[in-house]
Amino acid sequence: MAIKKVCVIGSGTMGNGITQVVAQAGYETTMVDVKQEFVDRGMDAIKASLGKFVERGKVSQADMDKAMANISTSIDLKQAAKDADYVIEAIFERVDVKLPVYQQLEEICPKHAILASNTSGIPISLLASATKRPDKVIGMHFFSPVPVMKALEVVKSLLTSDETLKVSLDFGKAIGKEAVVVKDSPAFVSNRIITLVLNEGAKMLEEDLASMEDIDKIIKLSFNWPMGPFELNDLVGIDVAVDLLEGIYQQTGWERYKPARLLKRMVEIGYLGRKNGKGFYTLFGTKK
């Protein structure tokens, strides 16, 4: 199947990043969200990202202009997805939000269209259950920041066809990603590991084992990571981390994934990380 038109649902950090790389690869791309202010903000983020690549000499101005020309925006899902060959859903990491979207896509999209989710933990088979094309539903889990990170987890459910997998792997390669195929299991591979790091960091802080900065420091120096657990929590979004942990815990009952009290409390008081300017480093940091 040839992919010509791509629809990306969601214009937040992941949605606009996915839109950017797909458009840079030459695909006609529509980014859709529920409000005009959201898509406008997403477009501003794409322009800023591409602008930085131009400044660093990694992308030419002509290539930036071509990528921007490949992007259109909409606040009408029916209009945006009606002729899409490939749809990538990148909305809130909640089943009750995602399932109605897949029900709509089943009615809107052409029969040949593949429906992909950027979910980082929700079962693909569950999302597929909302459609009449479970063989054409697949996970395409990108990593933030999408224009920089090469990794792509391609999640094949029990019902995903080999053809859908092949098309998705070819598409991933075309947009410059290196794919790893994983089974449809709780949090897949990457988030099975990283959520434990985020959770354990919070537990260490609860125990006053060391300062937040020192925990981040020792993790970075020990493993040569660019970020420690608290810097990463702030980047990913503390609410996202809690949702991921809760999802794995509910699916498996594994106690190690039960969200730390501190993480849940921070979400309750509105400290979500960089997305709203209030996170670990604004609450506990010594460098205000």
Secondary structure, 3 states (H helix, E strand, C coil): CCCCEEEEECCCHHHHHHHHHHHHCCCEEEEECCCHHHHHHHHHHHHHHHHHHHHCCCCCHHHHHHHHHCEEEECCHHHHHCCCCEEEECCCCCHHHHHHHHHHHHHHCCCCCEEEECCCCCCHHHHHCCCCCHHHEEEEEECCCCCCCCEEEEEECCCCCHHHHHHHHHHHHHCCCEEEEEECCCCCCHHHHHHHHHHHHHHHHHCCCCCHHHHHHHHHHHHCCCCCHHHHHHHHCHHHHHHHHHHHHHHHCCHHHCCCHHHHHHHHCCCCEHHHCECHHHHCCCCC
